[in-house]
Amino acid sequence: MTVESKSGLGRAAIMLSAGMAISGTAGLFSIESGQPTLNVILFRCVFGAIALVGWSALREGWKSLFIADKALWPLVIVSGICLVLNWVALFQAFKLTSIGFATIIYHLQPFWITLAGALLLKEGLSRDKLGWICVAFLGLVLTILPKLGVMRADHDWLVGVGLALVASLFYAATTLTTRAVKSVKPSVLSAIHCLIGVVVFAPFVDLAALQTGGNGMWGWLVGLGVIHTGIVYILLYSSYPKLPITVIAAGSFLNPVAALLSDFFVFGRSITTMQGAGLVLILLAGLAVNLGWPFLLGSTRRIAPARES
């Protein structure tokens, strides 16, 4: 590997790390804005669209924002709706539980993608992957167990857990549908997704809440759109093609770490040792699935048929 290629790999790794770490603070911006969830999502889409449309137009020209193949539009719209509904469910889960707790549960998303790929797309499911999925759900159990008493006394916690799970399902659906529109550049697709979010949520804006918002409200909302949707997406999508899957999978750990740290330092919330063990199991299993690690010593066998070529 040349010095120049090593330098490029290093820059890409820094961009990935920055993007993942910043994305873990989205919950903080959402809560600190003091706005209802639908207002938060609407303005995340508004300011995110401005940032991504501007970036795409400068890089590729205005024509890049138009998808000529009409056959792709149904999937683009479905993936966009799934993405913004994922944001709604996750941000509401932040409010009903905590940023760290909801983020842990949200990281079950890779396993929904794996299961859906096997069941719907006939991509094949090996015993190793099934074993790691079981490990992830054991992690979920360990995460929830210390909060069972809280959820019995406060149904909001139970609803929050459900919303975090729903958010992970919607994100998995977004991932699966965007696979079919690979011809569209990620930054352009994200910009279109944000514009779809504006159309969907504009009718539900709470004007009264905006009028009574605090002085820093717009700063948090603009930050959520420009930083967490515009800059973060640009950092991640620019780094992905330049990095091996091992680095990308390892970098994904920074997202929940940043979420847990922001929860601890800003709101004084921490997780128990058992929940920490659950988080480790979920992230470890996700890393194993992404990298194709064997669950136990021995050969990998498929238990679901692979797609026919």
N, C-alpha and C positions, 0 to 999 in steps of 0.2 A: 504493500500500500504506500503510495507516494505521500509526501508531506502535505501536498495540496488536498488530497482526498481525505487525509486524517483531519486536516483543519476543517474541511466541509462537514465531516461526520461530527466533529466536536461542536460546531455551530448548530447543527441540526439537533444534537442532543440537548444543548442549552435551550434552544427554542421549545423543544418538547417538554423539558422539565419546567420551564417558565409557564407554558400554556397549561399544563396539568395542575401545577400549584395554584395558579391564579383561578382556574375553574373551580377549585375546591372552596373558594371564598364567595361563590355566587349566593349561597344561602345567607351569608352575612349581609350582603348588599340588599337582598330581598327584604329581610326583616328590618334592617335599619331604615329603609325607606318609609316604613310605617304605613304603607298602602295595602289595600285589599289585594289578594292574589291576582285577580283578573286585571286590575290596573297595572300591577307589576309586570305581568306577562305582556300586556298590550304595549307598554313603553319599552320593554326589552326588545320587542319586535320592531317598534318604530325606530329606535336609535340603532339597533343592530342592522336593520335594513339600510339605513343611511350609510353606516360604516362599510358594509359589505358591497353595496351597490357602487359606492364611490371607489372602493378598492378594485373591484372587478372592471369598472369602466376605465380606470387609469391603467390597469395592467393589460387588459384584453380588448378594450374598446366597448362602446355601448352595444354593439351588435352581439357581443358574447352573452348578454343578458336575455336574449331571445332564443327559445328552444324551437327550432324549425320542425322537428319531428313531432307531429301532433299525437302520435301513438304513445309518446312518453308522458304526456301531460296527466293522464289519470293516476299514474304511479307517483309522479311528482307531487300532485295535490294530496294524495293519500299519505305519502311519507311526511309532507309538511304538516298536515293535520295531526298525525301521530306524534310528531316532534313537539308541537306547541301544547298538545294535551299532556304529554310527558312533563313539560315544564310546569303546567298547572298543578298536576298531581304531586310532583316533587316539592314545589314551593309551599303548597298547602301542608304537606307532611312536615316540612321544616317548622312551620308555625305550631302544629299540633303536637309534635314530639320535640325534637331538637335537630340541629343541623347534622351533628355527628351521627346520631342514632339513625336518622332517615338515610344518610349517605351510606352507612353500612348495609342496610337492607337493599338500597338501590343498586349496589354492586353485584346483585344476583343476575343482572342483565345478560352477561355472557352465556349463562346457562340456559336462559330462555331461547337465545339465538341458536345454541347448539341443539336443543330439543326440537325447536321449530324446524330447523334445517333437516333434522332426521325424519320428522313426522310429515312435514309438508313438502319439502323439496327433495326428499329421498337422498340426502347427502351422506347418509351412513352414520351410525353411532357405535363406537367401539366400547368394549367393556371398560377400557381405561377411562374414557370420557364419562361413562355412566358412574364409575367409581368416584371420580372427582366431583361430579354433580352431587352425589350423596354426601361427600365431605362438605361441600358448600352449604347444603341444607342442614347439616349438623351444626355448622357455624351459625346459621340463622337461628336455630333452636337455642344455642348458647347465648346469642345476642338478646333474644326475647325473654328468656327465662327470668332474669333478674327484674324485669319490668312487668311480670304477670300481675303482681299485686297492684301496681299503679294502674294497669289497664282495667282491672276489675273496678277500681274506685273512680277512674276517670276514663270515660268512654272515648274522649278525644284522642287519647293515646292509641287506643285500638283502631280508630278510624285513621289516624296518622300512619300506623303500620301498614294498614291496607292500602293507603294512597301511595306509600313508598313502593310497595309491591306492584301496584298498577302502573306507576311511573316507569319501573324497570321493564314491564311488559310493553308499554308504548314505545320505549326506546328500542327494544328489541325489534318491534314491528317497523320502526323507522329504518333501522339498519338493514333489515331484510328487503324492504321495498326499494331502498336506495341502491341496493346491489344491481337492480335491473336497469338503472339509469347511469351506468358508469361513463357513458359518453358525455355527460354534463359535468363540467368542472365543479369540484366541491364548493368553492367559494360562491359560484353562481347559484348552485343548488341551495346553499344556505341562505343567500339573499332572497331567493324566491320563497323559501320556507318562512322567512321573517315577514315578507309581504303577505303571505297567506295568513299568518298570525294576526297581522293588522286588520285584515278584512274580517276574520272570524271574531275577534274580540272587541273591535271598535264599538259595536252596538251595546256592549255591556260595561262601558266605562262608567265609573262612579265619580261624577263631577264634584259631588259634595265632599268626598274624601280628598280629592285633589285640592279643593279650596281651603280645607282645614289642615293640610299637610304642613309639616315642620319646615324650617328654613333649609335644611340640608336634603330635603326630599328629592329635588330634581338632580342633585349631585349623585345620589345613590342610583336613581333610575337611569341617568345618562351613563354612569359607570357600568351598570349591569348590561346595557345595550352595546356601548362602544367597546368596553374592555372585555367583558365576559362572552359577548357574542361576536363582536368584530375582531378585536385583536387576538383573543384566544383561538378562534377558529382559524385565523390566518397563520398563527404560530404552529398550530397542530397540523393543518393541511399542508403547510410548507415543509414541515419536518418529516412527516410520514413516509414520503417516497424515498427519502435519503437514508432511512434507518432500518436496520434489521428488526424483525419481529421481536427478538429477545429484548432489545432496548426499549421498544414501544411498550411491551408488556410490563417491564420493570418500571418504566416511567409512570404507568397508570397508578402505581401505589401512592404517588404524590397527591393525587386528588383527595382521597379520604383522609390522608394525613393532614392536609391543609384545612379540610373541613373540621376535623376533630380539634386542631389547634385553635382555629378561630372560635369554635364553640367554647373552648376552655378559657382562653384569654379574654374574650369579650363578654361572655355570659356566665363564666364560672362553672360551666357544665363539664363533667368528666364521665368516662365510662368505667364500669367495673372491670376487675380482672377477667371475669368470665366473658364479658362482652368483648374485651380485647382479644381473648382467645378465639372467640367467634369471628371477629374481624379478620384475624390472621388466617383462619381456615378458609374463609370466603375468598380472600385475596390470593392465598396460596393455590387454591383450587382453580381460580380464574387464570393464574399464571400457568398452571400445569396444562389446562385445556388449550390455551393459546399456543403453548410451546410444544404440545404433543408429548408431554412426559408420560411414561408408563405409570399406572396406578400401583401395580405390584410387579415384582420381577416376573418376566415371562413375555411371551409374544402378545401383540395387540390383535384382538379378534373383533370383527364387526358383529353386532347383534341386530343391526338394521341394514337393509340392502342399500348398496350404493346406487346412485343415479346411473341409469344406462346411458352410454355415450351414443 
